[in-house]
């Protein structure tokens, strides 16, 4: 389970970084939006496999 949580944390951080990048570079949004949406789908898939998660863990990641 710890490995899954670490994967979630890494993917969540990449997702947040991608969102920040798109906000700062709107002219490149078309190029990077599909990648960010793929990260979001991965996040949701990982979350479905982790039981008993809190809203805090979903938004900020898990302590490992």
N, CA, C and O atoms as CSV, one atom per row, in Angstrom:
chain,resi,resn,atom,element,x,y,z
A,1,UNK,N,N,0.825,-1.193,0.000
A,1,UNK,CA,C,0.000,0.000,0.000
A,1,UNK,C,C,0.876,1.267,0.000
A,1,UNK,O,O,0.511,2.280,-0.597
A,2,UNK,N,N,2.033,1.196,0.676
A,2,UNK,CA,C,2.910,2.369,0.718
A,2,UNK,C,C,3.407,2.749,-0.671
A,2,UNK,O,O,3.531,3.931,-0.989
A,3,UNK,N,N,3.690,1.747,-1.497
A,3,UNK,CA,C,4.167,2.025,-2.850
A,3,UNK,C,C,3.073,2.727,-3.658
A,3,UNK,O,O,3.359,3.634,-4.440
A,4,UNK,N,N,1.840,2.310,-3.469
A,4,UNK,CA,C,0.712,2.933,-4.158
A,4,UNK,C,C,0.549,4.382,-3.708
A,4,UNK,O,O,0.287,5.264,-4.527
A,5,UNK,N,N,0.701,4.625,-2.424
A,5,UNK,CA,C,0.595,5.988,-1.895
A,5,UNK,C,C,1.736,6.868,-2.410
A,5,UNK,O,O,1.528,8.047,-2.692
A,6,UNK,N,N,2.925,6.309,-2.534
A,6,UNK,CA,C,4.051,7.066,-3.080
A,6,UNK,C,C,3.807,7.412,-4.543
A,6,UNK,O,O,4.123,8.514,-4.990
A,7,UNK,N,N,3.245,6.463,-5.283
A,7,UNK,CA,C,2.908,6.718,-6.684
A,7,UNK,C,C,1.852,7.822,-6.773
A,7,UNK,O,O,1.925,8.689,-7.644
A,8,UNK,N,N,0.876,7.783,-5.872
A,8,UNK,CA,C,-0.151,8.819,-5.836
A,8,UNK,C,C,0.477,10.181,-5.573
A,8,UNK,O,O,0.194,11.148,-6.281
A,9,UNK,N,N,1.326,10.256,-4.562
A,9,UNK,CA,C,1.961,11.530,-4.215
A,9,UNK,C,C,2.753,12.103,-5.392
A,9,UNK,O,O,2.686,13.300,-5.670
A,10,UNK,N,N,3.491,11.249,-6.070
A,10,UNK,CA,C,4.302,11.691,-7.209
A,10,UNK,C,C,3.404,12.189,-8.344
A,10,UNK,O,O,3.666,13.233,-8.941
A,11,UNK,N,N,2.357,11.440,-8.628
A,11,UNK,CA,C,1.440,11.825,-9.703
A,11,UNK,C,C,0.688,13.098,-9.353
A,11,UNK,O,O,0.482,13.958,-10.209
A,12,UNK,N,N,0.278,13.218,-8.098
A,12,UNK,CA,C,-0.428,14.427,-7.645
A,12,UNK,C,C,0.466,15.656,-7.793
A,12,UNK,O,O,0.003,16.708,-8.233
A,13,UNK,N,N,1.729,15.533,-7.433
A,13,UNK,CA,C,2.648,16.653,-7.557
A,13,UNK,C,C,2.841,17.043,-9.019
A,13,UNK,O,O,2.866,18.229,-9.347
A,14,UNK,N,N,2.976,16.051,-9.900
A,14,UNK,CA,C,3.099,16.336,-11.335
A,14,UNK,C,C,1.836,17.033,-11.844
A,14,UNK,O,O,1.920,17.957,-12.652
A,15,UNK,N,N,0.673,16.594,-11.373
A,15,UNK,CA,C,-0.594,17.208,-11.780
A,15,UNK,C,C,-0.640,18.675,-11.357
A,15,UNK,O,O,-0.972,19.549,-12.158
A,16,UNK,N,N,-0.305,18.938,-10.093
A,16,UNK,CA,C,-0.314,20.323,-9.615
A,16,UNK,C,C,0.696,21.184,-10.377
A,16,UNK,O,O,0.404,22.328,-10.726
A,17,UNK,N,N,1.877,20.632,-10.633
A,17,UNK,CA,C,2.882,21.376,-11.403
A,17,UNK,C,C,2.371,21.673,-12.810
A,17,UNK,O,O,2.580,22.767,-13.334
A,18,UNK,N,N,1.703,20.697,-13.417
A,18,UNK,CA,C,1.146,20.897,-14.742
A,18,UNK,C,C,0.080,21.977,-14.763
A,18,UNK,O,O,0.042,22.805,-15.673
A,19,UNK,N,N,-0.784,21.966,-13.759
A,19,UNK,CA,C,-1.826,22.996,-13.663
A,19,UNK,C,C,-1.197,24.377,-13.512
A,19,UNK,O,O,-1.633,25.334,-14.152
A,20,UNK,N,N,-0.179,24.479,-12.672
A,20,UNK,CA,C,0.501,25.757,-12.485
A,20,UNK,C,C,1.157,26.225,-13.783
A,20,UNK,O,O,1.111,27.407,-14.121
A,21,UNK,N,N,1.769,25.285,-14.506
A,21,UNK,CA,C,2.420,25.645,-15.760
A,21,UNK,C,C,1.410,26.183,-16.762
A,21,UNK,O,O,1.655,27.191,-17.424
A,22,UNK,N,N,0.278,25.507,-16.869
A,22,UNK,CA,C,-0.749,25.942,-17.816
A,22,UNK,C,C,-1.273,27.324,-17.437
A,22,UNK,O,O,-1.512,28.153,-18.314
A,23,UNK,N,N,-1.453,27.582,-16.147
A,23,UNK,CA,C,-1.920,28.901,-15.704
A,23,UNK,C,C,-0.940,29.995,-16.109
A,23,UNK,O,O,-1.347,31.101,-16.467
A,24,UNK,N,N,0.354,29.682,-16.052
A,24,UNK,CA,C,1.377,30.675,-16.363
A,24,UNK,C,C,1.677,30.779,-17.858
A,24,UNK,O,O,2.249,31.773,-18.305
A,25,UNK,N,N,1.297,29.765,-18.632
A,25,UNK,CA,C,1.596,29.728,-20.068
A,25,UNK,C,C,0.334,29.339,-20.836
A,25,UNK,O,O,0.277,28.280,-21.461
A,26,UNK,N,N,-0.655,30.189,-20.783
A,26,UNK,CA,C,-1.937,29.883,-21.412
A,26,UNK,C,C,-1.809,29.633,-22.913
A,26,UNK,O,O,-2.610,28.901,-23.494
A,27,UNK,N,N,-0.817,30.234,-23.530
A,27,UNK,CA,C,-0.621,30.033,-24.962
A,27,UNK,C,C,-0.218,28.592,-25.310
A,27,UNK,O,O,-0.342,28.176,-26.462
A,28,UNK,N,N,0.260,27.837,-24.323
A,28,UNK,CA,C,0.660,26.449,-24.538
A,28,UNK,C,C,-0.348,25.458,-23.950
A,28,UNK,O,O,-0.070,24.261,-23.884
A,29,UNK,N,N,-1.493,25.940,-23.532
A,29,UNK,CA,C,-2.480,25.090,-22.864
A,29,UNK,C,C,-2.913,23.925,-23.746
A,29,UNK,O,O,-3.064,22.805,-23.257
A,30,UNK,N,N,-3.113,24.166,-25.019
A,30,UNK,CA,C,-3.550,23.099,-25.920
A,30,UNK,C,C,-2.550,21.951,-25.974
A,30,UNK,O,O,-2.930,20.791,-26.139
A,31,UNK,N,N,-1.303,22.275,-25.836
A,31,UNK,CA,C,-0.245,21.265,-25.906
A,31,UNK,C,C,-0.187,20.419,-24.630
A,31,UNK,O,O,0.016,19.207,-24.698
A,32,UNK,N,N,-0.363,21.053,-23.471
A,32,UNK,CA,C,-0.147,20.367,-22.200
A,32,UNK,C,C,-1.418,19.891,-21.496
A,32,UNK,O,O,-1.338,19.065,-20.587
A,33,UNK,N,N,-2.554,20.380,-21.884
A,33,UNK,CA,C,-3.801,19.977,-21.239
A,33,UNK,C,C,-4.050,18.467,-21.340
A,33,UNK,O,O,-4.457,17.871,-20.344
A,34,UNK,N,N,-3.829,17.823,-22.479
A,34,UNK,CA,C,-4.039,16.365,-22.528
A,34,UNK,C,C,-3.156,15.598,-21.543
A,34,UNK,O,O,-3.581,14.589,-20.979
A,35,UNK,N,N,-1.945,16.069,-21.341
A,35,UNK,CA,C,-1.033,15.413,-20.392
A,35,UNK,C,C,-1.562,15.570,-18.978
A,35,UNK,O,O,-1.560,14.613,-18.204
A,36,UNK,N,N,-2.015,16.764,-18.636
A,36,UNK,CA,C,-2.547,17.022,-17.293
A,36,UNK,C,C,-3.814,16.197,-17.061
A,36,UNK,O,O,-4.025,15.681,-15.963
A,37,UNK,N,N,-4.646,16.073,-18.075
A,37,UNK,CA,C,-5.860,15.274,-17.927
A,37,UNK,C,C,-5.536,13.788,-17.762
A,37,UNK,O,O,-6.238,13.077,-17.043
A,38,UNK,N,N,-4.484,13.320,-18.419
A,38,UNK,CA,C,-4.037,11.941,-18.224
A,38,UNK,C,C,-3.564,11.731,-16.799
A,38,UNK,O,O,-3.854,10.699,-16.192
A,39,UNK,N,N,-2.838,12.700,-16.258
A,39,UNK,CA,C,-2.409,12.618,-14.862
A,39,UNK,C,C,-3.615,12.556,-13.932
A,39,UNK,O,O,-3.614,11.790,-12.968
A,40,UNK,N,N,-4.637,13.351,-14.210
A,40,UNK,CA,C,-5.847,13.346,-13.393
A,40,UNK,C,C,-6.533,11.985,-13.446
A,40,UNK,O,O,-7.005,11.491,-12.421
A,41,UNK,N,N,-6.592,11.379,-14.617
A,41,UNK,CA,C,-7.173,10.039,-14.729
A,41,UNK,C,C,-6.364,9.021,-13.932
A,41,UNK,O,O,-6.931,8.139,-13.289
A,42,UNK,N,N,-5.044,9.144,-13.974
A,42,UNK,CA,C,-4.183,8.250,-13.192
A,42,UNK,C,C,-4.421,8.437,-11.699
A,42,UNK,O,O,-4.469,7.464,-10.946
A,43,UNK,N,N,-4.568,9.675,-11.278
A,43,UNK,CA,C,-4.836,9.973,-9.869
A,43,UNK,C,C,-6.124,9.297,-9.425
A,43,UNK,O,O,-6.172,8.667,-8.369
A,44,UNK,N,N,-7.164,9.431,-10.231
A,44,UNK,CA,C,-8.448,8.829,-9.882
A,44,UNK,C,C,-8.364,7.308,-9.832
A,44,UNK,O,O,-8.972,6.679,-8.966
A,45,UNK,N,N,-7.616,6.719,-10.754
A,45,UNK,CA,C,-7.436,5.271,-10.744
A,45,UNK,C,C,-6.721,4.792,-9.496
A,45,UNK,O,O,-7.096,3.777,-8.909
A,46,UNK,N,N,-5.698,5.515,-9.094
A,46,UNK,CA,C,-4.957,5.149,-7.882
A,46,UNK,C,C,-5.855,5.308,-6.659
A,46,UNK,O,O,-5.865,4.445,-5.781
A,47,UNK,N,N,-6.602,6.396,-6.596
A,47,UNK,CA,C,-7.485,6.630,-5.449
A,47,UNK,C,C,-8.518,5.526,-5.284
A,47,UNK,O,O,-8.880,5.176,-4.161
A,48,UNK,N,N,-8.990,4.981,-6.386
A,48,UNK,CA,C,-9.972,3.898,-6.308
A,48,UNK,C,C,-9.403,2.653,-5.654
A,48,UNK,O,O,-10.155,1.810,-5.164
A,49,UNK,N,N,-8.089,2.528,-5.639
A,49,UNK,CA,C,-7.440,1.349,-5.063
A,49,UNK,C,C,-6.977,1.567,-3.624
A,49,UNK,O,O,-6.479,0.638,-2.988
A,50,UNK,N,N,-7.137,2.779,-3.107
A,50,UNK,CA,C,-6.711,3.087,-1.735
A,50,UNK,C,C,-7.950,3.268,-0.863
A,50,UNK,O,O,-8.720,4.205,-1.073
A,51,UNK,N,N,-8.150,2.384,0.114
A,51,UNK,CA,C,-9.318,2.527,1.000
A,51,UNK,C,C,-9.062,3.552,2.107
A,51,UNK,O,O,-7.917,3.896,2.399
A,52,UNK,N,N,-10.135,4.025,2.709
A,52,UNK,CA,C,-10.077,4.875,3.911
A,52,UNK,C,C,-9.160,6.086,3.769
A,52,UNK,O,O,-8.262,6.296,4.584
A,53,UNK,N,N,-9.391,6.864,2.747
A,53,UNK,CA,C,-8.589,8.075,2.555
A,53,UNK,C,C,-9.393,9.282,3.019
A,53,UNK,O,O,-10.622,9.296,2.959
A,54,UNK,N,N,-8.673,10.287,3.481
A,54,UNK,CA,C,-9.324,11.511,3.940
A,54,UNK,C,C,-9.273,12.558,2.836
A,54,UNK,O,O,-8.512,12.424,1.878
A,55,UNK,N,N,-10.072,13.583,2.972
A,55,UNK,CA,C,-10.056,14.688,2.008
A,55,UNK,C,C,-8.677,15.342,1.987
A,55,UNK,O,O,-8.175,15.711,0.925
A,56,UNK,N,N,-8.077,15.483,3.142
A,56,UNK,CA,C,-6.727,16.063,3.246
A,56,UNK,C,C,-5.716,15.245,2.449
A,56,UNK,O,O,-4.892,15.807,1.728
A,57,UNK,N,N,-5.777,13.922,2.576
A,57,UNK,CA,C,-4.857,13.054,1.845
A,57,UNK,C,C,-5.098,13.146,0.337
A,57,UNK,O,O,-4.150,13.129,-0.449
A,58,UNK,N,N,-6.351,13.242,-0.058
A,58,UNK,CA,C,-6.670,13.356,-1.481
A,58,UNK,C,C,-6.104,14.658,-2.053
A,58,UNK,O,O,-5.551,14.662,-3.153
A,59,UNK,N,N,-6.235,15.741,-1.328
A,59,UNK,CA,C,-5.807,17.038,-1.843
A,59,UNK,C,C,-4.291,17.262,-1.712
A,59,UNK,O,O,-3.687,17.908,-2.568
A,60,UNK,N,N,-3.684,16.737,-0.655
A,60,UNK,CA,C,-2.279,17.054,-0.363
A,60,UNK,C,C,-1.331,15.877,-0.421
A,60,UNK,O,O,-0.120,16.057,-0.291
A,61,UNK,N,N,-1.849,14.683,-0.613
A,61,UNK,CA,C,-0.999,13.498,-0.649
A,61,UNK,C,C,-0.948,12.795,0.693
A,61,UNK,O,O,-1.451,13.289,1.701
A,62,UNK,N,N,-0.332,11.639,0.674
A,62,UNK,CA,C,-0.240,10.788,1.854
A,62,UNK,C,C,1.114,10.938,2.516
A,62,UNK,O,O,2.120,11.194,1.854
A,63,UNK,N,N,1.127,10.778,3.813
A,63,UNK,CA,C,2.397,10.744,4.545
A,63,UNK,C,C,2.925,9.332,4.444
A,63,UNK,O,O,2.241,8.366,4.784
A,64,UNK,N,N,4.145,9.228,3.973
A,64,UNK,CA,C,4.715,7.878,3.806
A,64,UNK,C,C,5.952,7.708,4.643
A,64,UNK,O,O,6.564,6.640,4.630
